[in-house]
Amino acid sequence: MEKQRSDLHPDFVKKLQSGLTASGEELFQLILDQDSDFLLALLKNPQINEDHLITLLKRRDLPESLINSIYQKRKTSLSHRTILALIKNPATSGALVRNLLPQLRLFELLDLSFLPGATPDQKLAAERAILQRLPTTPLGNKITLARRGTTNIVAELLKEGHPQLFEACLGSPRLREAAIYQFLRGTTANAETISMIARHNRWNQRPNLRLAILKNPKTPEIWFTLWLPKMRRPILKQLSGCYRSNPGRKRLIDLELKKRSGSQS
């Protein structure tokens, strides 16, 4: 009701007429107006172009209804720049973001997942879109993602076990110990990737990872030779129990236990 009254006010009518006939240069000033009804009317100005829309979409105080109107009026002719500006605006609905995300490039999605002004839903949607593309992403791009990606992206890439990609994942500041632990308990781990973890300065001193490495039947014998002398007796007994079906490994562990016989752990 308030909108109907204001529409009839002479000052508003004059302002509206001015906006509808404004030049391209004048529009840059007019799109700073705080009245969302007036901004909606400006979309009908034949002089409004992509540069005006992108400038408008950089504002963080726009209502969702105005965002939806921009999309509906321009959806058949949206440029890539405008799509990106729409997605980055915090007022854009989750449904519209998900609808537009497939049109973004891989590293635009990555930038969005870290964008300070983006909402948590926008960041999560961008991350999910990246994860969906991983099966068809070239190795070089995956390596870049491993270095720059989110925690979940790096953890997913780690599972692939490709040596070059794996090394990049291990060096990522966003990789978490839990992801490596899960990898060591999975089927993808092999002698090469296990040794890469065991050699890595950031990860090789972590007790849980050392134990997971020594419990993995694919672990090269060298790590038993290097690490068993430094492990506590209760841990050695636990490892011995894990290798009942592997006489060679069990012998290595039992020999170390025998050296400790009669001594404190």
N, C-alpha and C positions, 0 to 999 in steps of 0.2 A: 504493500500500500504506500509506503514511504517513497518507493521508487516512482510510482505513478504521479505523486504530487510534485516531486522534484523535476520530473520530465516536463511538467507544465509551467514551471517557473521561468519567467522571461530570461533571467540570467543564464539558466542552464540551456535553454533553447539557443541563445546567442552563442554560448560556448560550444555547443554541439555543432552548430552550423559552421563555426570557425574551424573546428576540428575536421569536419568532412571535406572542407575545401582547402585545407592547409597544404603548403608546398612540402616537398621532400625534406628540405632543411628545417622547416618549422616543426615537422613531425618528430624530429629527434628531441626537441624540447617538450613537446606535448606528451610523449609517451612516459615522461617522468611524473605525470599527474597521479595523484593518490586515489582518484575516483575510478573504481573498477568499471562502473557503467559507462563512463566517458571513454575509458580505454577500449572497452568492447565496441563502442561506436566507431572509434578510430580505425578499427579493422576494415571498415567499409570504405575508407578513403582510397581512391584509386591510385594514389601516389605511394601508398605504403608498400615497401619492398622487403627483401630478405634482410638487408642491413638493419632496417627498423625493427623487424621481428626479433633478430638476435640480440639487439641492444635491449629490447623490452624483456626478453627471456633471461637476461642476466640479473634482473631484479629478483630479490629474495622475498618480496612481500606481495607477490601476486596470488590471487585466489585460484583454487583448482578449477573453478568454472571458467575463468578466462583462459587458462591453459587448454582446457578441453575445446573451447571455442576456436582458438588458434589452430588446433589440430584438425578439427572438423572442417573448417573453412579452407584449409590448405593441404589436406592429407593426400590429395592426388598429385600435388606438385611440390612436395616438401624436398628441399635440398638436403644434402648430407649435413651441412653446417647447422641447418635449422633443426634437424632430427637430433643432433648432438646437443644443441642448446635446450631442446625440450626435455631430453633425458636428464640433463644435469640440473634442471630446476627442481628445487625441493618440493614444490607444490604439485608436480606431475604425479598423477596417481600410479600406484603399483601396477595396475592392469595396463595402463598406457605404456609405462616403462617396459614391461615384458613384451608388449606388442612391437616396440621399436628396437629393442636390443639386437635382434638378429641382423639389423642393417648396419650395426657398428663393426668396425674392424677389430681384430684381436687385441691390439695394444690400446685401442680406445677403451675397450672394456676393462682392461687392466688399470688404466688411468682412473676410470670411474670407480673402481673398487677401492681406490685410495683417496678419492677426492674429498677434501675436508668438508665441503658444503653439502655433499650427498647424504641422503638419509640412509639409515641402516638397511632398509628394504631395497633401496637402489643398489647399494654395494653388494648385498647378498645376491640380488638378481644378476648383476654383472659377473660375479664370481661363478655362479651356476652356469651362465652362458659360456664362460671360458671352459669349464669342466666338460661341458657337452661337446665342445669342439676338439678336445684333446686327441681323440682317436685319429683325426684327419689333419692334425697340426704337424708341419715339418719339424724335423729334429732341431734345426737351428733355432726356430722360434720357441721350441720347448726348452731349450737350454737358457734362452733369455728369460722365459717365464720362471724357470727354476731359480734364477738369480734375483728376479724382481717380484715374483708372485706372492700371493697371500699364503698364510699358513696351510690352508686346505689345498690350494693348488700345488704347492711344493710337496705336500704329503702324497698327493695323487701321482705326481710325476715320479716320486721316489719308487713307487711300486713297480714301475716299468723295468727297473734294473739295468737299463742301458748304461754301460760304464761311463761314457762322456757326460750323459745327462745326470747320472747318479752322483758324480763328483761335484757338479754344479749344485745339486740339491743339498749335499752335505755342507757346502759352504754358505748356504742361505742363512741369513740372520733370523729368518722366520720359521726355519725347520725346528720342530719340537722332538724331544727325546722319545716321546710316546710313538711318534710315527716310525722312527727307526726300530724301536722295540717290536712294533707290529710287523715291520718288514722282515726282521730276523726270524719271526715265528711263522712267516708265510712261505709259500712255495717258490717265490721268485728268487729268493736269496741263493747265491752260489758262491763258490770259493773266492772269486774275484771281488764281488761286491762286499762280501763279509770282510775280506782283508782290507778293503778301502776304508771301512768303518774302523777296523782295528788299528789302522795307521793314522787315522785322522786326529789331529791334536785336540780338537774341540770335543770329540766324543769318546776317545779311547780310555779315558780315566774314569768313566762313569760306571759304578759297580753293577747296576742293573743291566747295562749293555754288555759289559764284559761277561757276565754270567750267561746272558742270552746267546752271545757269540759262542761260548764254550759248550753250550747245550745243543748248538746246531750241528747235526751230523756232517754238514758240508764244510765245516770250518777246517782250514788247513792245519796240520799238526804243529806248525811253527808257533801258533798262538798258545797252544798247550805248554810247549816248552818254555816260552817266555813268561807266561802268566801264572801257571800253577804254583811256582815257588812263592808267589806273593799273596796267595789266597789263604783265607782262614780255614782251619780244619773243618768246621761244620759245613762250609760251602763245598769243600772237597768231597766230603761224604755225600752231600746232596748230588754232586756231579757224578760220583761213582754209581749211585743208584740209577741215574738217567741212562747210563751206558751198559746196562746189564746185557743187552743184545749186541754190543759192539766190543768184543774182547780186546781189540787193540787199544781203543781209547780208554777202556776201563783199566787196562794194565798201566797206562801212563799215570792215571790218577792214583791208582793204588800204590804205585811206586813212590809217589810224592807223599802219600799218607804214611807209608812205611818209614820214610825219612823222618817224619814228625813223631814217630812212635815214642811215647813216653814224654813228649814235650808239650808245652802249652800252645793253643791255637793263637 
